[in-house]
Amino acid sequence: MQVTSRADYALRAVIEIARSEGAVTTRDRIAEEQDIPAKFLEAILGQLSRSGLLVSKRGSGGGYVLARSADEISVADVLRAVDGPLAGVRGESPEDVGYPESSETLRQVWIAVRVSLRQVLENTSIQDIERKTLPSAVRDLLAIPGAWERR
């Protein structure tokens, strides 16, 4: 899985807003705290607002708040809001990809990859990250020998 800059910045922005515990957070504060280019961040915040994850407040005290509590927003929600489906094959859903008979089992591999991504990303909330309390299933994966090795 390749995590785009847009996805990384979106997650960091949502985490920064969650840290504010309901207070309005400005784009400039998020950009400064998370070292994100402000113009790029503006577009990302717009996507997150349109997807229903953030509420934008206009005016002199304006900024952003979470549309629901941080424990109800998963990493997967944020990724889908800015980058679309979690796992695709050539722009299609894995179950829709056709292969010749000799390669047809590859579709099952892609579906299994999607399931494994969902297990981590849908079950890890913004609150989990903000509070540094990852779910036990995620911590278990991090403890697997070789998990921290680049391959």
N, C-alpha and C positions, 0 to 999 in steps of 0.2 A: 504494500500500500504506500503510495506517495502522498504525503500531506502537503497541500499547497500552502503558499504564503497566506492566501486569503483565509483558508481554514484555520491556520495557526493564529493569525491575527484575530479572527472572529472569536475563537475560544478564549484568547487572552483578554479581549475586550469584555466578553460576558463575565469572565471571572473577576475582572476589575470592577464591573458594575455590581456583581454579587457582594464584593467586599464592602460596598457602601451601605449594605443592609437597609435598602429601601430609600435611601437618599438619592436625589437626582445627581447623576454623574455626567460631567461635560465631556464632549469629544476631546477637547484639549487636554483635560486631565488624564483621560485614558491614553491618549497618544504619548503624553509625557511619561506617565508611570510605566507603560509597557513598551516604550521606544518603537512606536508604530508611526509611519508617515501619516500625517493628519488627513490629507486628501484621500488617500487610499482607505483610511479608516472610515471616513465619511460615507463612502460607497458601501462599505461592509455594514456599517450601522444601519443604513437604509435597507439593505437586504434583510437584516435581522429584524427590523421593525416590520417590514412587509410580511415576513413569515410568521409574525405573531409572537416572537420571543422577547422583543423589547417594545416598550412604549416610549415614544419621544414626547418630551414636554417642550413647548415653544416659549419664547419670551426671555426676559433678562435672567431668570432663574432656571432656564431651560437646560435640557440634557436628556439623559436616558435612565430608565429604570427597567428592571425585569418585568415582563408581563405576568409571570407566575413565579412561585418561589424557586430558589436555586436547586432544591432537592427534587423538583418536578421537571427540570430541564436536563436532558442527557447530553453527553458529548455528541451522540449520534444526531440529536435534534439540531445542534449548531452546524455540524458538518453538512447535513442534508440541506439546511437553509442556504448555505453559501456555495456548495459544490454539487448538490444533487445527490442521487443514490450513492450508497456506500460502496457498492461493488458492481461494476459493469464490465462488459467484454465488448470492446469495439463500439461503445456507446449503446449497447443493448443490455437488457436484463439477462443474467446468466441462463435462466430457464428458457429464454427465447432464442438463444444462439443455436444455430444448426451446424452439425459437423458430419463429415463422412463417417461411415460405420467404424472405420479403424480408429477414429479419434472421439467417438461419441461419449465415452466415459469422462472426457475432459470437462464436459458440462457439469457433471457431478462434483468434480474437483472445485470448479468455480462457485457452485452453490455452497459447498462446505466452507470455502473461504469466506463467503458472505455471512454464513451462520456464525463463524468464529469471530468475525469483526463485530457482528451484532451483539454477541455475548459480552464483549468488553465494552463497546461504545454505547450500547443502549442501557447497560446496567451501571455505568459510571456517571454520576450526576455532577453538575457544576459545583454543587455544595461539597461533594466528596473531594474534589480537587482543591477548592478554596480552603477547606478545613484540613487538607492533607490526610484524609482518612479514606483511602481507596478501598473498594469492596474486597473481601477476602479472596474471591476468585481471581481478581486482578493481581493481588499480592502474591497468590500462589503461582501465577504465570511468571511473575518477575523473579521468583525463586528457582525456577527451572534451570538446571545447569546449562550454561551457554546463552541464556536469555540476554545478557548484557554484551555478548560478543558480536561484533559486526561480521557478517558473512556476505 
